[in-house]
Amino acid sequence: MSYIEDSLSSGEVIHKVFQLHWFAKVPMYCWLVLGLVTFGLTWLIALYEYFRLRSIEQGVTNKRVILKNGIISRHTEEMKLSSIETVEIEQGIWGRMFGYGTVKLTGRGISDVKFRNIDDPMQVKRDIESVSNPID
């Protein structure tokens, strides 16, 4: 069971789980290819990168946004939808060309949550805004 499913409160449902863009996996593939060539320590780095990417969970429920990462340890960032003030998108040239980017949620005070290397950041922004501002 995923962390997001495990941490739901009563009446809370998952609206959307966001996926990493395939471009986020490029460093892992580079380490893997380098490992095939050198038969060295790079296998461990590729294996670590694989598990690091698999451990990332990011999504939005009807009450909050959730970002969880960590292979053995766990680091979570959560923000109530009512606390979100802005939803920003950061995309470089490569991100625009290949369809990935960072979605930054700014809340009250100095808190923020960043979904990095997210697939289709414009859709993620629309998903978050549609849950936080439901049309009645």
N, C-alpha and C positions, 0 to 999 in steps of 0.2 A: 504494500500500500504506500502511496506517495505521501510526502510530508503535507502537501496541500489538502489531500483527502483526510489525512489523519488529524489535521488541526481545525477542521470545520466546527463552528459552534452551532447550537440548535437554530434551525431555520436558515442556515447559511448554505448556499449552493454554489458550485463552481460554474462560472459563466464561460470562461475561456482559459485554456492553458496555452502559453506562448512557446513557440519553438525557436531554437537557435538556427540561424542561417547556416547553410552548408559551408559558407566561407569561414565560419568560426572554427571549422575542423581542419582547415588547411595546415596550420602548424603541426597538428598531430600526424598528418600524412607525410609532411616533410621529415619529421623525426623518424617515422617508420621507414621511409625510403632510405634515409641516411643510415638507419640501423641495418637494413639489408645490405648496404654497400660495405659498412665497416664492421659489422658483427660486434658492436661494442655497447657501451652504456646507453646509447641512444634508444635501444629497445625499452629500457626502463622509463625513459622520458616519454616515449610514445605511449606506453601503457598508462603512466600517470596522467597524461593529457587526455587519454580516452576516458578514464574514470572520472576525471575532473569535469569534463563536459557532460557526462552521463548524470552527474550528481546535481546539476543545475535544474531547478524547478522555478518557473515563473508563471504567474497567472493572476486572474482577477475573479473574485467571487461577487456576490451581490452586496457584500459589506466592506471588502478590503482588497488591496493588491498585495501580492506575496512574492518575495524573491528569496529563494533558499539555495545555498551552495555549501559544499564541503563533502569530502569523501568519507572521512571517519568522524571528524568534528562537524558541527553544524553551525552555520551562520545564517540568520534570517533577517530580512528587512520587510516590515509590513507597514502599511499605511491605510487608515480608514478612508473610504471613499469620500466621506464628508469633510476630511481634512485636506483633500487635494485642492490646490489653488491653480496650478498650471501643469499642462502636459506639453513638453517640448520634445522635438525631434532633432537629433544631431546626426548628420550624414555627410561624409566626405565624398570625394569624386568616385572612389571605388564603391562606396555604399550606394550611391545613386545608380551606378551602372549595374550592380549586381543585386540590388533590392534588399539591403540590410542597413542597420543603423542602431543608434542608441535612443531609447525613449526615456526621458528624464521627467519624473514626477516630483514637483515641488509642493511641499505641504506647509502648514502653518509653522512659523518660526524658521529654523535653519535646517529642518529635516528634508531629505530627498531620497528617492529610490531610483536607481538606474538599471534598466534592462539593456545590457550591452549585447551587441552582435545579434540583435533580434531580427527575425525574418519579417519582412513587410511592416516596417515601423508605422506607416500611415494607417494600416488596418488595426494595428495594436492601439494606436491613439484613438481611433474611432470606437474600438471595443470598450476601452476604459471610459471614454466620455459617454458612451451610450448607457453604460451601467450606472455611472455616477449621476447622470441627468436623464432619468427615464422619462419618456414621453407619455403623459397620461391621457 
